[in-house]
Amino acid sequence: MVMLPNWVAQGLELVTTLFIFMIGLAALALLVLFIADIVQTRDAVRRNYPVIGRFRDIFITLGEFFRQYFFAMDREEMPFNRAERDWVKRSGKGHDNTIAFGSTKNLTPAGTAIFVNCPFPTLETDAAVSEPLKIGPYCRMPYNAKSLFNISGMSYGALSTPAVRALSKGAALAGCWMNTGEGGLSPYHLEGGCDIVFQIGTAKYGVRSPEGGLSDDKLREVAAHDTVRMFEVKLSQGAKPGKGGILPGAKVTEQISMIRGIPVGQDSISPNRHPEIDTVSDLLDFITHVREVTGKPVGFKSVIGAYGWLETLCQEIHTRGIESAPDFITVDGGDGGTGAAPMPLMDNVGLTLKESLPMVADILHRYDLKDRIRIIASGKLITPSDVAWALCAGADFINNARGFMFALGCIQAMKCNKNTCPTGVTTHNPRLQKGLNPEDKSVKVANYCQNMVHEVETIAHSCGVPEPRRLKRYHVRIVQGNGRSVPMDELFPYPVAPTAQASGGEQNKIPAQA
């Protein structure tokens, strides 16, 4: 028999003792959990299946991640599938986005857009770059917007400091604008030197008086920044039509408290509408006032549900004079967005962009206001086909939020409202923010924007037009329930002629330079 040295024998004895102790401790812990589950009455599964029942919640939580990495097919997930996310990821890195062996996209479901290629596509020598488009021809400081694809509203507070920094620098590199969201203007928005659209939310964060109303002095302070190009009055957003913004108290830091003018650590809940805007007439008065104070273009953002008010709006504009019109309308889809929201609103309220965007374009066309009021489409438009469709439907510009979040490194963990975002995009936890390098991510933001425009141009050239804004409804067909596709201009025919109300004489004409 081999005799072990004393120190080895003592070591084995210690390990054995520790092992027995750990087993005893584990058994005690299981006993405590067993008793706790038997005694509690809140959870029937844990009461009937003590200890084992606890794994149910763990598996539900982990299921999100297992589906994404192991079980879901490329085109299955919601709100964005793996194919879409991978396209954004490759675009952000500047990698080749060609594929082989055929499309994995099912082209037969109703609503699928199929672009109509031309037998004689546009040659590269005949291709044109989309020219800057003027917004706000009656303003003291109109805005010549260079990019047709831009960053949608995401507030500082909802987004982290490095995320806002990266977006600001990336937008400047790409030549697109960045919308502040309703959380006010932070130093990080200004840091990159990009064009900025300042959003005025229902709580007036950043331009708020002590009483909670609109402060003209603060409006002037914001407008004094040369890079602030436009102001957007938010009536509603896709995540929660009819409810104001929600920022959990865990995200309300001292700096966010100072920018927004709200207490530290308390939930930031915006009113569900602007108290001073109760009618179409009030909306035009508000827009006119902000435009006069700032000297810059002013429009509004809304999810479309009821739409009769848009007809009333157009009639009121012609009564007052065309200069009273909003300089742009941002049409947001009702199928969700980046913001935290109650599920009933996220899932069930507001028209989708596929229905509302052509409707708004037609109403403006019918009242001869389509060239006066620019249309910005917003909502789930993260791939070139989405953007090209929106241009066909009548949009002048496209805003996007979640695509740019993917460019920042978002992995669709669905934790945006919990301050636990694993990629540092939507958290104020310093440890998690370290994973997001603004210098690196700003380049990916710019690459995503530029590659998006390039591939929309590719679709336009295939359809036989020199640049994307020349795309019309007859360039795309929409698959119907019977499997056949129909030209979009048959589903949404352009109005034949403007209404008689549009003939308002010289005062209703847009300046030639517009």
N, C-alpha and C positions, 0 to 999 in steps of 0.2 A: 504494500500500500504506500502510495506516494504521500509524503508529509509536506504540507504547504508551509511556507514561512509564516511566522506569527503576523506580520503586517498584512499579508494577503488574506489570511484567515479572518483577521479583525475587520478588514475591508468588506469581505463577503458577508460577515455577520451584520455589519452596519447597513449594507445594501438590502439584505433580507429584512432587517428591522424596518427600514424606511419603506420598502415595498408593502409589508404587512400594514404599516401605519397608513399609507396612501389608500390601500384597499379599504381599511376601516373607515377612513375619512370619506371615501367615495360612497361607501354603504350608508354612512350616517347622513350624507347629503341627500342620497336617494330617498332615505326614510323621511327626512324633513320635507322633501318635495312631495312624496307620496301623501303624507298627512295633510300638507297644505292644499293639495289638489282635491283630496277627499272632503275636506272641511268647506272649501270655498263653494259658492253657489252661482258665480257669474258665468262660468264657462262649462257647459254640459259635457263637452268632449273630455276636458281634463278631469271632471268629476267622475265620469264613467270609465275613463281610461287614464288613471293617474300616471304621471311621469311621461308615459309614451305619448299621451295626447299633446304634450308640449311640442313635439317634433312637427306637428301640423303647421303651426305658425312659422317655424323655421323653414320648412319646405316651401310654403307659400312665398316667403320673402326671397328665397334663393331661386324660385321658379322663374322669376323675371330674367335672371342672368343665365340660367341653364338654357332657357328657350332661345335667347339671343345667340349663344355661342354653339349650342350643340343640336338643337331640335328644329328651329325655324328654317324654312326654305328661304331662298334669296328674296322672294317677292311676297312673303306672308305677313310680316310684322306690321303693327300699327304703333304710333302714327307714321313712322317712316321705316321702310324695310331695309334689309342689309344692302341690296343693290343700290338704293338711293344714297345711303350713308357712305358706301364705298366710293361712289362716284364723287361725292363731295371731298372725301379724304384724299383721293388721288389727285383731284383738281387742286386742292390746297397745297399738296406737296409738289405740284408741277409735273406729275408723272403722266405717262401716256395713258389716255382714257379709251383706247380702242379695245374691242373685245373680239372673240372668235367663236365659231361653231354655232352661230345663231342666237337670237334673242331669247332670254328667259322670261320676258314680259308677255303675259297673256293679253292679246289684243282683241279678244272677243267680248269682254264684259261691257255692258251698256255704260255709256259715258266716256269710253276710251277715245282719246283724240288721235287721229291719224292724219299726218300732214300730206298734202297732195304735191308730190314731186313733179317738176316741170320736165318735159322731154328735152328742153334746151336750157339747162341750169346756168346760173350766172357765172361767168368766167372770173377768175381772180383779178384780171385786169379791169373788169367792169364793176367790181365790188366797191362799195362806198362805206365810209365810217359814219355812224349815226352822229349827226350834228347836235351841239348843245341845244336844248329846248328852253325857251324863255317861259318863266312862271312869274305872274304878277305884273302885267304890262302897265297897270295904272299906279304902281307903287313908286315911291321915291327911289327905292333901291331894288329893282327887279333882280331875279336870280336866273342866270343862264346855267342850267343844270347839265353837266357834261355826261353823266353815266345814266343809262336806262335801268341799271340794276343797282340797288342801294340797300343800306342796313336799316331795318325796321326798328321800331321803338322798343328798347329794353332799358329799364331804369338802372342807374347806379344805386345799388342797394339790393335789387334783385340780382344784378351781376356783381362780380367781385372787382376789386381795384385792378388787378392785372388783366382781367378780361376787358374792361373798358379801355385801358391803356392800349392793349393789342388791337382792339377794334378801331380806335382813333388813329393809330399809326397806320394800320392796314388800309383804312378808308382813304387816308391821304396818299398812300402809295398807289392805290387803284384809281383815284380820282372820283370816288363816289361820295355820297353824303351819308351821315350817321344821324339817326334820330335818337334823341336823349331818352325817350320814354317819359313817363309822367313824374319821375323822381327828381327833376331839377337838373341844373347844369353843374357838374363837378369839375375840379381842376383837371381830372384825367380825360374828360371829353376834349378839353382844349389842348392837351399836351401834344397830340399828334399833328395839329394844324389842319385837320380835315374840315370840310364843309359840314355844318351842323344844322339840323332841324330841331328846334326847341318845341317840345310837346307841352301844352298846357292841359294838365289833367283836371279832373273835377275838384281836387283838393288844392289846386293852384301851387303845388310845390315849386319853390324857386322864385315865384312871382306872387307870393302870398302876403297879404296884409295881416297885421296882428289879429284882426277879426275873422280872418279866413277868406276874405274876398280877394279881388284882383288888385294888385298894387302897380300903379302906373310908373312909379319911381323904379321899382325892381324890374319892370318890363324894359325900361330904358337902359338899365344897367346890363341886362342880358343882351339887348339889341346893340349895345355899344361894342360888343365883340365883333370884329369884322367877319370872323368865320361862322357866326350865327347867321344863316341865310334866310331861314323861313320860320314861321310859327304855325304849329298844328294844334287846333282845338280838338281834344279827344272827347267825342260824345259817347263812344262805346268801343269795345275791342272784342276780337273773336273768342277769347278765352271765356269771357263772362259778359255778354250783352245784358245791360240793365243792372249791372253791379259795378261798383268802383274797384280800384286797385287794392290788392291785399299784400302787405309786406309783414311777415311774422316778426314779432318783437325781438327774436334772437338775432335778426339781421339789422336791427336799428342801432347801429354803433353811434359813438359821439359825433363822428364826422357826418354821417348820414342824417343824424338829428339836426345838426347845424344847417346842412344844405336844405333839408325839407322843412325845418321849423317845427319839429315835433319832439315829444319826450323820448329820451334814450330808453331802449328796452321794451317799449310798448308797441303793440300791434299798430301798424299804420293802415287804417281803413279809410279809403276815399269815399266821398258821397257817391250815390249811384247816378247822379247827373249834376250838371252845373245848376245851382239854385236860381241863378239869374237868367237862365235860358229856358224859357217855358214854351216858346212858339218859334216858328220859322222867322218871324219878324225880329224876335229877340236874338236869334242866332246871327242874322245879318247885321244887327246893331253891334253885337259883340265883336264880330269879325272886323267890321269897319273901325271900331274903336281901337282894337289891337293894331291894325294896319296903320292908323293915323299916328298912334303913339310911337310905334317902332320904325315905320317907314319901309317895312319889309313885307313880302308876300305872306298871306295868312289863308289857311284852308281848314278843313275839318276832317276828322276820321270817324267812320261809323260802320258798324255792322248793319246790313240791310235786312229788315224783317218786313214791317209795314213800309210801303213805298209811296203812298199817296202824298205824303209830305214833301217828297222831292218835286212832284208836279207843282205843288203850292209854292215851293222855294223858287222854282224857275219863273213862275208867274210874278212873284213878288220882285224878283230881280229885274224883270222887264218893266215893272211899274216904277221902280226906283231909278233905273238906269244900269247899264251893263257894268259900269265901274264898281257897283255895289256887290257884285258876285264874289263868292269865295274864289281864291286864286287856284285852289286845287281841292279835290275830294279824294281822300284815301278810303277805298272800299275794302273792308276787312271781311274775310270769310268767317262764317259762324261755327266752324268745326274745330275750335280750340286754338291755343297758342302757347306762348312761353309762360304766361302768367299763371299763378295759382288761382284756382276757381272751384266753385261748387260743381260737382259732377252733373247735376241736372242742367245747368247753364252750358257747361262745356259740351255736353252731348246733344242737347235737344233744342237750343234756342238760337235763332238767326239762320238766314239762308246761307248755303254754301256759295263760295265765290263763283262756281260754274254757272249758277243761276243769277246771282246778283250783279256780277260785273257787266255782262251784256245788257242787263236791264237798265243800269245806271247810264251806260254809254248811250243807249237808245233814247232815254228821257232827255239827256243833254242835247243830243242831236235833234230831237224833235222840236226843242225850243231854241235851236240855233246857238247853243252855248258850248258845244263840244270843243271849239277852238279857244274859247275864253277860259274855260275851267279845265285844268289838266286833271286827268284821272290817274291815280296811283293805286295799283292792285297790291293787296297784301294778304298772305295766308297760305302756307304750305307749298309755296312755289320755289322748290329747292333744286330742280333739275332744268336743263335747257328746254325740254318739251313743255314743262309747266309755264315757263316764262314766255316761250313762243306762242303758246295758246292764249295767254293773257293779252299779248300784243294783238293777236287776231281778234280777240273779243272786244277790244277798244281801249286798252290801257295805254297810257303814254310812258309810265314808269312802273317798275316793280320793286316793292320793298320785301325784304326777307329777314327773318330773325333766326330761326332754328338752323337754317343752312350755315349761317355764319357761326352759330354755336358749335356745329359739327367741325367747322374749320378751326375753331379754337381748341378742339380736342374732346368735345362732348361725346359720351358713349351711350346716350339715351338711357341713363340709369333711372330716370323719372324721380329724382330726388331734389328737383329745383327749389321746392318750397321748404326744405327741411334743414338747410344750412349744412348738409353733409355731402355735397356734390364731390364725387371722388376725383374729378379732374380739375377742380379749382375754379370752374367757370361761374358757379352760382353760390359760392360759400364765402363767408368771412372768417373762416377758420384759417389762421396763418399757416398751419402745417399743411393743409390741403392746397392752399393757394401757391405754395412753393412749386408745385408741379406744373404751373402755367407760366412759361417764360414769355413776356410780352414781345421781346425782340424777335424770337423765333415764330411766335404765333401771328404776329402782324404780317409777316411775309406770306403765311398760309391764307390769311384773310384776303390779302390783295390778290394772290394767285387764284383763289376761288372766284372772286368777283370777275377778274379778267378772263379766266377760262370759261366762265358762264357766258359772258358776252360773246366770246369767240365762237362757242358752240351754238349759240342762238343765231349768230351770223351764218354758220354752216347750214342750219335748217332753212334760213331765209334764202340762201343761195340755191339750195336744192329746190326750193319752190319757185325760183326764177326771178327773185327780186334782189336789188343791190344791197339793201340794208334792212335790219329787223323791223323798223317802224313802217316799212312798206307792206308788211304782212296784213292781209285782210281776212275776213271770215271765210271767203271762198277758198282760202288756202288750207283749210283744215276741215276734216270730216269727223263726225261724232257717231260712234257705234250705238245702235239702238238695241232694244230688247230682243228683237228678232234676229240679231246678228249682223244685220246690214248697216252700213254707215250712210249718213246723210250729211250733205254740206252744211256747215254751221250757219251760212247765210240763209238757208231754208228754215232752220230751227229758229233763228233770231234775225228776221229780215230787217235791213236798215229801213228806218222811216223814210217814206217817199219824199216828204218835203217838210220844212219847218212849219210850225203853227203860225197863224196870223199874228199871234202875240209877239213873235220875234221881229216883226217889221216895225221897229221903234225909231226909225230915222237916224240922224247923224249921231245922236248920243249913244246909240247902241252899237256903233261900229268899233272894232278893235283897232288900235293904232297899227299902222303899216309895219312898224318894226317888230311887232309881235309874231 
